[in-house]
Amino acid sequence: MSTFQQYEQAIASFDKALQLKPDKDQPWYNRGVALFNLGRWDEAIASYDKALQLKPDRSYALTDGLQCA
């Protein structure tokens, strides 16, 4: 399985987790990381933003989001 496929599979897993518990910040952050690694900057920023909304002290979500800008 290629790295691309692994990231796509990870995103699908995070999406399933978020369907069950959309108020958890960690899957949003992890989804952002996977999207970032695929070069899907806008989607990554949206996921990092959601993680920050749920847990404002998650400073690394902010710094990772800034890398997309």
PDB file of N, CA, C and O in Angstrom:
ATOM      1  N   MET A   1       0.854  -1.175   0.000  1.00  0.00           N
ATOM      2  CA  MET A   1       0.000   0.000   0.000  1.00  0.00           C
ATOM      3  C   MET A   1       0.900   1.239   0.000  1.00  0.00           C
ATOM      4  O   MET A   1       1.844   1.334   0.784  1.00  0.00           O
ATOM      5  N   SER A   2       0.598   2.165  -0.874  1.00  0.00           N
ATOM      6  CA  SER A   2       1.406   3.384  -0.979  1.00  0.00           C
ATOM      7  C   SER A   2       1.109   4.327   0.183  1.00  0.00           C
ATOM      8  O   SER A   2       0.090   4.201   0.862  1.00  0.00           O
ATOM      9  N   THR A   3       2.009   5.259   0.393  1.00  0.00           N
ATOM     10  CA  THR A   3       1.816   6.269   1.435  1.00  0.00           C
ATOM     11  C   THR A   3       0.545   7.059   1.173  1.00  0.00           C
ATOM     12  O   THR A   3      -0.214   7.350   2.098  1.00  0.00           O
ATOM     13  N   PHE A   4       0.312   7.407  -0.090  1.00  0.00           N
ATOM     14  CA  PHE A   4      -0.911   8.122  -0.465  1.00  0.00           C
ATOM     15  C   PHE A   4      -2.143   7.340  -0.019  1.00  0.00           C
ATOM     16  O   PHE A   4      -3.059   7.902   0.582  1.00  0.00           O
ATOM     17  N   GLN A   5      -2.157   6.050  -0.314  1.00  0.00           N
ATOM     18  CA  GLN A   5      -3.299   5.209   0.055  1.00  0.00           C
ATOM     19  C   GLN A   5      -3.454   5.119   1.574  1.00  0.00           C
ATOM     20  O   GLN A   5      -4.571   5.084   2.091  1.00  0.00           O
ATOM     21  N   GLN A   6      -2.327   5.081   2.279  1.00  0.00           N
ATOM     22  CA  GLN A   6      -2.390   5.015   3.741  1.00  0.00           C
ATOM     23  C   GLN A   6      -3.015   6.281   4.318  1.00  0.00           C
ATOM     24  O   GLN A   6      -3.825   6.210   5.242  1.00  0.00           O
ATOM     25  N   TYR A   7      -2.642   7.437   3.777  1.00  0.00           N
ATOM     26  CA  TYR A   7      -3.237   8.688   4.254  1.00  0.00           C
ATOM     27  C   TYR A   7      -4.726   8.740   3.923  1.00  0.00           C
ATOM     28  O   TYR A   7      -5.531   9.180   4.744  1.00  0.00           O
ATOM     29  N   GLU A   8      -5.090   8.297   2.735  1.00  0.00           N
ATOM     30  CA  GLU A   8      -6.503   8.275   2.354  1.00  0.00           C
ATOM     31  C   GLU A   8      -7.293   7.347   3.277  1.00  0.00           C
ATOM     32  O   GLU A   8      -8.409   7.670   3.685  1.00  0.00           O
ATOM     33  N   GLN A   9      -6.712   6.205   3.598  1.00  0.00           N
ATOM     34  CA  GLN A   9      -7.367   5.262   4.497  1.00  0.00           C
ATOM     35  C   GLN A   9      -7.478   5.861   5.906  1.00  0.00           C
ATOM     36  O   GLN A   9      -8.495   5.686   6.577  1.00  0.00           O
ATOM     37  N   ALA A  10      -6.447   6.556   6.344  1.00  0.00           N
ATOM     38  CA  ALA A  10      -6.481   7.203   7.660  1.00  0.00           C
ATOM     39  C   ALA A  10      -7.585   8.253   7.714  1.00  0.00           C
ATOM     40  O   ALA A  10      -8.316   8.337   8.701  1.00  0.00           O
ATOM     41  N   ILE A  11      -7.707   9.048   6.664  1.00  0.00           N
ATOM     42  CA  ILE A  11      -8.752  10.081   6.620  1.00  0.00           C
ATOM     43  C   ILE A  11     -10.131   9.433   6.718  1.00  0.00           C
ATOM     44  O   ILE A  11     -11.001   9.925   7.437  1.00  0.00           O
ATOM     45  N   ALA A  12     -10.326   8.340   6.002  1.00  0.00           N
ATOM     46  CA  ALA A  12     -11.611   7.632   6.066  1.00  0.00           C
ATOM     47  C   ALA A  12     -11.886   7.137   7.486  1.00  0.00           C
ATOM     48  O   ALA A  12     -13.024   7.188   7.952  1.00  0.00           O
ATOM     49  N   SER A  13     -10.855   6.663   8.170  1.00  0.00           N
ATOM     50  CA  SER A  13     -11.018   6.205   9.554  1.00  0.00           C
ATOM     51  C   SER A  13     -11.351   7.360  10.487  1.00  0.00           C
ATOM     52  O   SER A  13     -12.209   7.229  11.360  1.00  0.00           O
ATOM     53  N   PHE A  14     -10.675   8.493  10.304  1.00  0.00           N
ATOM     54  CA  PHE A  14     -10.971   9.659  11.144  1.00  0.00           C
ATOM     55  C   PHE A  14     -12.392  10.150  10.889  1.00  0.00           C
ATOM     56  O   PHE A  14     -13.089  10.554  11.820  1.00  0.00           O
ATOM     57  N   ASP A  15     -12.818  10.116   9.636  1.00  0.00           N
ATOM     58  CA  ASP A  15     -14.187  10.530   9.308  1.00  0.00           C
ATOM     59  C   ASP A  15     -15.217   9.634  10.006  1.00  0.00           C
ATOM     60  O   ASP A  15     -16.238  10.116  10.496  1.00  0.00           O
ATOM     61  N   LYS A  16     -14.940   8.328  10.046  1.00  0.00           N
ATOM     62  CA  LYS A  16     -15.849   7.407  10.741  1.00  0.00           C
ATOM     63  C   LYS A  16     -15.881   7.717  12.237  1.00  0.00           C
ATOM     64  O   LYS A  16     -16.948   7.736  12.850  1.00  0.00           O
ATOM     65  N   ALA A  17     -14.713   7.959  12.817  1.00  0.00           N
ATOM     66  CA  ALA A  17     -14.649   8.296  14.244  1.00  0.00           C
ATOM     67  C   ALA A  17     -15.415   9.577  14.528  1.00  0.00           C
ATOM     68  O   ALA A  17     -16.090   9.689  15.551  1.00  0.00           O
ATOM     69  N   LEU A  18     -15.310  10.539  13.625  1.00  0.00           N
ATOM     70  CA  LEU A  18     -15.985  11.823  13.821  1.00  0.00           C
ATOM     71  C   LEU A  18     -17.496  11.713  13.649  1.00  0.00           C
ATOM     72  O   LEU A  18     -18.242  12.515  14.211  1.00  0.00           O
ATOM     73  N   GLN A  19     -17.950  10.736  12.886  1.00  0.00           N
ATOM     74  CA  GLN A  19     -19.392  10.505  12.787  1.00  0.00           C
ATOM     75  C   GLN A  19     -19.949  10.051  14.134  1.00  0.00           C
ATOM     76  O   GLN A  19     -21.078  10.382  14.498  1.00  0.00           O
ATOM     77  N   LEU A  20     -19.141   9.290  14.866  1.00  0.00           N
ATOM     78  CA  LEU A  20     -19.569   8.780  16.167  1.00  0.00           C
ATOM     79  C   LEU A  20     -19.410   9.820  17.276  1.00  0.00           C
ATOM     80  O   LEU A  20     -20.270   9.952  18.147  1.00  0.00           O
ATOM     81  N   LYS A  21     -18.300  10.554  17.230  1.00  0.00           N
ATOM     82  CA  LYS A  21     -18.007  11.532  18.284  1.00  0.00           C
ATOM     83  C   LYS A  21     -17.419  12.801  17.669  1.00  0.00           C
ATOM     84  O   LYS A  21     -16.210  13.022  17.743  1.00  0.00           O
ATOM     85  N   PRO A  22     -18.262  13.630  17.066  1.00  0.00           N
ATOM     86  CA  PRO A  22     -17.762  14.836  16.395  1.00  0.00           C
ATOM     87  C   PRO A  22     -17.216  15.898  17.345  1.00  0.00           C
ATOM     88  O   PRO A  22     -16.605  16.871  16.904  1.00  0.00           O
ATOM     89  N   ASP A  23     -17.432  15.713  18.643  1.00  0.00           N
ATOM     90  CA  ASP A  23     -16.971  16.699  19.617  1.00  0.00           C
ATOM     91  C   ASP A  23     -15.585  16.390  20.176  1.00  0.00           C
ATOM     92  O   ASP A  23     -15.127  17.069  21.095  1.00  0.00           O
ATOM     93  N   LYS A  24     -14.915  15.382  19.639  1.00  0.00           N
ATOM     94  CA  LYS A  24     -13.558  15.043  20.070  1.00  0.00           C
ATOM     95  C   LYS A  24     -12.552  15.768  19.186  1.00  0.00           C
ATOM     96  O   LYS A  24     -12.668  15.747  17.961  1.00  0.00           O
ATOM     97  N   ASP A  25     -11.578  16.400  19.800  1.00  0.00           N
ATOM     98  CA  ASP A  25     -10.625  17.208  19.033  1.00  0.00           C
ATOM     99  C   ASP A  25      -9.532  16.387  18.351  1.00  0.00           C
ATOM    100  O   ASP A  25      -9.068  16.766  17.275  1.00  0.00           O
ATOM    101  N   GLN A  26      -9.112  15.277  18.947  1.00  0.00           N
ATOM    102  CA  GLN A  26      -7.975  14.520  18.414  1.00  0.00           C
ATOM    103  C   GLN A  26      -8.202  14.007  16.993  1.00  0.00           C
ATOM    104  O   GLN A  26      -7.304  14.149  16.164  1.00  0.00           O
ATOM    105  N   PRO A  27      -9.357  13.418  16.667  1.00  0.00           N
ATOM    106  CA  PRO A  27      -9.550  12.981  15.277  1.00  0.00           C
ATOM    107  C   PRO A  27      -9.525  14.142  14.282  1.00  0.00           C
ATOM    108  O   PRO A  27      -9.058  13.986  13.153  1.00  0.00           O
ATOM    109  N   TRP A  28     -10.027  15.307  14.700  1.00  0.00           N
ATOM    110  CA  TRP A  28      -9.970  16.472  13.813  1.00  0.00           C
ATOM    111  C   TRP A  28      -8.523  16.857  13.541  1.00  0.00           C
ATOM    112  O   TRP A  28      -8.156  17.154  12.405  1.00  0.00           O
ATOM    113  N   TYR A  29      -7.700  16.851  14.595  1.00  0.00           N
ATOM    114  CA  TYR A  29      -6.288  17.190  14.419  1.00  0.00           C
ATOM    115  C   TYR A  29      -5.595  16.148  13.530  1.00  0.00           C
ATOM    116  O   TYR A  29      -4.888  16.503  12.587  1.00  0.00           O
ATOM    117  N   ASN A  30      -5.802  14.873  13.836  1.00  0.00           N
ATOM    118  CA  ASN A  30      -5.158  13.812  13.057  1.00  0.00           C
ATOM    119  C   ASN A  30      -5.589  13.850  11.593  1.00  0.00           C
ATOM    120  O   ASN A  30      -4.785  13.602  10.694  1.00  0.00           O
ATOM    121  N   ARG A  31      -6.851  14.160  11.366  1.00  0.00           N
ATOM    122  CA  ARG A  31      -7.353  14.304   9.996  1.00  0.00           C
ATOM    123  C   ARG A  31      -6.606  15.435   9.292  1.00  0.00           C
ATOM    124  O   ARG A  31      -6.235  15.313   8.125  1.00  0.00           O
ATOM    125  N   GLY A  32      -6.391  16.534  10.012  1.00  0.00           N
ATOM    126  CA  GLY A  32      -5.641  17.660   9.458  1.00  0.00           C
ATOM    127  C   GLY A  32      -4.227  17.271   9.067  1.00  0.00           C
ATOM    128  O   GLY A  32      -3.727  17.685   8.021  1.00  0.00           O
ATOM    129  N   VAL A  33      -3.587  16.478   9.907  1.00  0.00           N
ATOM    130  CA  VAL A  33      -2.220  16.027   9.613  1.00  0.00           C
ATOM    131  C   VAL A  33      -2.197  15.198   8.330  1.00  0.00           C
ATOM    132  O   VAL A  33      -1.347  15.409   7.466  1.00  0.00           O
ATOM    133  N   ALA A  34      -3.123  14.267   8.210  1.00  0.00           N
ATOM    134  CA  ALA A  34      -3.172  13.425   7.007  1.00  0.00           C
ATOM    135  C   ALA A  34      -3.444  14.268   5.761  1.00  0.00           C
ATOM    136  O   ALA A  34      -2.809  14.073   4.724  1.00  0.00           O
ATOM    137  N   LEU A  35      -4.378  15.195   5.864  1.00  0.00           N
ATOM    138  CA  LEU A  35      -4.686  16.069   4.725  1.00  0.00           C
ATOM    139  C   LEU A  35      -3.490  16.945   4.365  1.00  0.00           C
ATOM    140  O   LEU A  35      -3.202  17.155   3.186  1.00  0.00           O
ATOM    141  N   PHE A  36      -2.800  17.452   5.373  1.00  0.00           N
ATOM    142  CA  PHE A  36      -1.597  18.258   5.145  1.00  0.00           C
ATOM    143  C   PHE A  36      -0.575  17.454   4.348  1.00  0.00           C
ATOM    144  O   PHE A  36       0.009  17.952   3.385  1.00  0.00           O
ATOM    145  N   ASN A  37      -0.367  16.205   4.759  1.00  0.00           N
ATOM    146  CA  ASN A  37       0.627  15.366   4.089  1.00  0.00           C
ATOM    147  C   ASN A  37       0.238  15.009   2.660  1.00  0.00           C
ATOM    148  O   ASN A  37       1.089  14.610   1.865  1.00  0.00           O
ATOM    149  N   LEU A  38      -1.036  15.151   2.334  1.00  0.00           N
ATOM    150  CA  LEU A  38      -1.490  14.944   0.955  1.00  0.00           C
ATOM    151  C   LEU A  38      -1.503  16.244   0.153  1.00  0.00           C
ATOM    152  O   LEU A  38      -1.822  16.242  -1.036  1.00  0.00           O
ATOM    153  N   GLY A  39      -1.155  17.351   0.805  1.00  0.00           N
ATOM    154  CA  GLY A  39      -1.151  18.641   0.116  1.00  0.00           C
ATOM    155  C   GLY A  39      -2.533  19.243  -0.040  1.00  0.00           C
ATOM    156  O   GLY A  39      -2.727  20.146  -0.853  1.00  0.00           O
ATOM    157  N   ARG A  40      -3.486  18.762   0.718  1.00  0.00           N
ATOM    158  CA  ARG A  40      -4.864  19.274   0.657  1.00  0.00           C
ATOM    159  C   ARG A  40      -5.020  20.358   1.736  1.00  0.00           C
ATOM    160  O   ARG A  40      -5.697  20.169   2.747  1.00  0.00           O
ATOM    161  N   TRP A  41      -4.371  21.493   1.479  1.00  0.00           N
ATOM    162  CA  TRP A  41      -4.191  22.553   2.474  1.00  0.00           C
ATOM    163  C   TRP A  41      -5.501  23.102   3.037  1.00  0.00           C
ATOM    164  O   TRP A  41      -5.640  23.221   4.254  1.00  0.00           O
ATOM    165  N   ASP A  42      -6.450  23.433   2.186  1.00  0.00           N
ATOM    166  CA  ASP A  42      -7.700  24.037   2.664  1.00  0.00           C
ATOM    167  C   ASP A  42      -8.460  23.092   3.594  1.00  0.00           C
ATOM    168  O   ASP A  42      -8.993  23.512   4.621  1.00  0.00           O
ATOM    169  N   GLU A  43      -8.500  21.835   3.228  1.00  0.00           N
ATOM    170  CA  GLU A  43      -9.181  20.853   4.072  1.00  0.00           C
ATOM    171  C   GLU A  43      -8.427  20.643   5.381  1.00  0.00           C
ATOM    172  O   GLU A  43      -9.036  20.472   6.437  1.00  0.00           O
ATOM    173  N   ALA A  44      -7.093  20.657   5.303  1.00  0.00           N
ATOM    174  CA  ALA A  44      -6.280  20.508   6.514  1.00  0.00           C
ATOM    175  C   ALA A  44      -6.541  21.666   7.469  1.00  0.00           C
ATOM    176  O   ALA A  44      -6.722  21.459   8.669  1.00  0.00           O
ATOM    177  N   ILE A  45      -6.559  22.880   6.937  1.00  0.00           N
ATOM    178  CA  ILE A  45      -6.814  24.059   7.771  1.00  0.00           C
ATOM    179  C   ILE A  45      -8.184  23.947   8.434  1.00  0.00           C
ATOM    180  O   ILE A  45      -8.324  24.255   9.617  1.00  0.00           O
ATOM    181  N   ALA A  46      -9.187  23.513   7.689  1.00  0.00           N
ATOM    182  CA  ALA A  46     -10.531  23.373   8.257  1.00  0.00           C
ATOM    183  C   ALA A  46     -10.541  22.357   9.403  1.00  0.00           C
ATOM    184  O   ALA A  46     -11.218  22.568  10.409  1.00  0.00           O
ATOM    185  N   SER A  47      -9.804  21.275   9.258  1.00  0.00           N
ATOM    186  CA  SER A  47      -9.741  20.273  10.325  1.00  0.00           C
ATOM    187  C   SER A  47      -8.985  20.808  11.536  1.00  0.00           C
ATOM    188  O   SER A  47      -9.407  20.600  12.674  1.00  0.00           O
ATOM    189  N   TYR A  48      -7.868  21.498  11.296  1.00  0.00           N
ATOM    190  CA  TYR A  48      -7.128  22.107  12.410  1.00  0.00           C
ATOM    191  C   TYR A  48      -7.998  23.138  13.126  1.00  0.00           C
ATOM    192  O   TYR A  48      -7.995  23.208  14.355  1.00  0.00           O
ATOM    193  N   ASP A  49      -8.735  23.929  12.369  1.00  0.00           N
ATOM    194  CA  ASP A  49      -9.626  24.934  12.965  1.00  0.00           C
ATOM    195  C   ASP A  49     -10.670  24.277  13.862  1.00  0.00           C
ATOM    196  O   ASP A  49     -10.957  24.766  14.955  1.00  0.00           O
ATOM    197  N   LYS A  50     -11.231  23.179  13.397  1.00  0.00           N
ATOM    198  CA  LYS A  50     -12.243  22.484  14.202  1.00  0.00           C
ATOM    199  C   LYS A  50     -11.616  21.941  15.485  1.00  0.00           C
ATOM    200  O   LYS A  50     -12.225  22.019  16.552  1.00  0.00           O
ATOM    201  N   ALA A  51     -10.413  21.396  15.389  1.00  0.00           N
ATOM    202  CA  ALA A  51      -9.723  20.906  16.590  1.00  0.00           C
ATOM    203  C   ALA A  51      -9.502  22.043  17.583  1.00  0.00           C
ATOM    204  O   ALA A  51      -9.668  21.866  18.790  1.00  0.00           O
ATOM    205  N   LEU A  52      -9.127  23.212  17.066  1.00  0.00           N
ATOM    206  CA  LEU A  52      -8.904  24.377  17.931  1.00  0.00           C
ATOM    207  C   LEU A  52     -10.202  24.888  18.542  1.00  0.00           C
ATOM    208  O   LEU A  52     -10.203  25.342  19.687  1.00  0.00           O
ATOM    209  N   GLN A  53     -11.294  24.823  17.812  1.00  0.00           N
ATOM    210  CA  GLN A  53     -12.589  25.236  18.370  1.00  0.00           C
ATOM    211  C   GLN A  53     -12.970  24.351  19.552  1.00  0.00           C
ATOM    212  O   GLN A  53     -13.509  24.825  20.552  1.00  0.00           O
ATOM    213  N   LEU A  54     -12.684  23.066  19.421  1.00  0.00           N
ATOM    214  CA  LEU A  54     -13.048  22.121  20.470  1.00  0.00           C
ATOM    215  C   LEU A  54     -12.086  22.162  21.648  1.00  0.00           C
ATOM    216  O   LEU A  54     -12.481  21.914  22.787  1.00  0.00           O
ATOM    217  N   LYS A  55     -10.820  22.475  21.372  1.00  0.00           N
ATOM    218  CA  LYS A  55      -9.806  22.532  22.430  1.00  0.00           C
ATOM    219  C   LYS A  55      -8.855  23.684  22.115  1.00  0.00           C
ATOM    220  O   LYS A  55      -7.817  23.477  21.487  1.00  0.00           O
ATOM    221  N   PRO A  56      -9.203  24.887  22.545  1.00  0.00           N
ATOM    222  CA  PRO A  56      -8.430  26.083  22.182  1.00  0.00           C
ATOM    223  C   PRO A  56      -6.965  26.071  22.625  1.00  0.00           C
ATOM    224  O   PRO A  56      -6.150  26.798  22.057  1.00  0.00           O
ATOM    225  N   ASP A  57      -6.618  25.264  23.622  1.00  0.00           N
ATOM    226  CA  ASP A  57      -5.226  25.235  24.068  1.00  0.00           C
ATOM    227  C   ASP A  57      -4.358  24.271  23.255  1.00  0.00           C
ATOM    228  O   ASP A  57      -3.204  24.026  23.609  1.00  0.00           O
ATOM    229  N   ARG A  58      -4.896  23.738  22.194  1.00  0.00           N
ATOM    230  CA  ARG A  58      -4.144  22.834  21.309  1.00  0.00           C
ATOM    231  C   ARG A  58      -3.288  23.685  20.372  1.00  0.00           C
ATOM    232  O   ARG A  58      -3.615  23.859  19.198  1.00  0.00           O
ATOM    233  N   SER A  59      -2.193  24.210  20.908  1.00  0.00           N
ATOM    234  CA  SER A  59      -1.375  25.164  20.157  1.00  0.00           C
ATOM    235  C   SER A  59      -0.727  24.548  18.924  1.00  0.00           C
ATOM    236  O   SER A  59      -0.527  25.244  17.928  1.00  0.00           O
ATOM    237  N   TYR A  60      -0.397  23.273  18.966  1.00  0.00           N
ATOM    238  CA  TYR A  60       0.248  22.677  17.791  1.00  0.00           C
ATOM    239  C   TYR A  60      -0.705  22.571  16.611  1.00  0.00           C
ATOM    240  O   TYR A  60      -0.251  22.497  15.469  1.00  0.00           O
ATOM    241  N   ALA A  61      -2.003  22.562  16.847  1.00  0.00           N
ATOM    242  CA  ALA A  61      -2.952  22.607  15.725  1.00  0.00           C
ATOM    243  C   ALA A  61      -2.871  23.960  15.029  1.00  0.00           C
ATOM    244  O   ALA A  61      -3.008  24.056  13.810  1.00  0.00           O
ATOM    245  N   LEU A  62      -2.649  24.996  15.819  1.00  0.00           N
ATOM    246  CA  LEU A  62      -2.500  26.334  15.244  1.00  0.00           C
ATOM    247  C   LEU A  62      -1.222  26.429  14.429  1.00  0.00           C
ATOM    248  O   LEU A  62      -1.246  26.918  13.299  1.00  0.00           O
ATOM    249  N   THR A  63      -0.103  25.967  14.984  1.00  0.00           N
ATOM    250  CA  THR A  63       1.160  26.064  14.246  1.00  0.00           C
ATOM    251  C   THR A  63       1.151  25.177  13.008  1.00  0.00           C
ATOM    252  O   THR A  63       1.698  25.560  11.974  1.00  0.00           O
ATOM    253  N   ASP A  64       0.539  23.996  13.095  1.00  0.00           N
ATOM    254  CA  ASP A  64       0.443  23.137  11.913  1.00  0.00           C
ATOM    255  C   ASP A  64      -0.440  23.783  10.850  1.00  0.00           C
ATOM    256  O   ASP A  64      -0.149  23.695   9.657  1.00  0.00           O
ATOM    257  N   GLY A  65      -1.512  24.427  11.284  1.00  0.00           N
ATOM    258  CA  GLY A  65      -2.387  25.124  10.347  1.00  0.00           C
ATOM    259  C   GLY A  65      -1.685  26.264   9.647  1.00  0.00           C
ATOM    260  O   GLY A  65      -1.924  26.521   8.467  1.00  0.00           O
ATOM    261  N   LEU A  66      -0.817  26.949  10.372  1.00  0.00           N
ATOM    262  CA  LEU A  66      -0.075  28.057   9.766  1.00  0.00           C
ATOM    263  C   LEU A  66       0.883  27.573   8.685  1.00  0.00           C
ATOM    264  O   LEU A  66       1.191  28.319   7.755  1.00  0.00           O
ATOM    265  N   GLN A  67       1.354  26.343   8.793  1.00  0.00           N
ATOM    266  CA  GLN A  67       2.238  25.798   7.763  1.00  0.00           C
ATOM    267  C   GLN A  67       1.515  25.645   6.429  1.00  0.00           C
ATOM    268  O   GLN A  67       2.151  25.617   5.375  1.00  0.00           O
ATOM    269  N   CYS A  68       0.201  25.546   6.472  1.00  0.00           N
ATOM    270  CA  CYS A  68      -0.594  25.406   5.247  1.00  0.00           C
ATOM    271  C   CYS A  68      -0.764  26.737   4.528  1.00  0.00           C
ATOM    272  O   CYS A  68      -1.045  26.770   3.330  1.00  0.00           O
ATOM    273  N   ALA A  69      -0.597  27.822   5.253  1.00  0.00           N
ATOM    274  CA  ALA A  69      -0.856  29.151   4.688  1.00  0.00           C
ATOM    275  C   ALA A  69       0.256  29.600   3.773  1.00  0.00           C
ATOM    276  O   ALA A  69       0.192  30.696   3.217  1.00  0.00           O
TER     277      ALA A  69
END
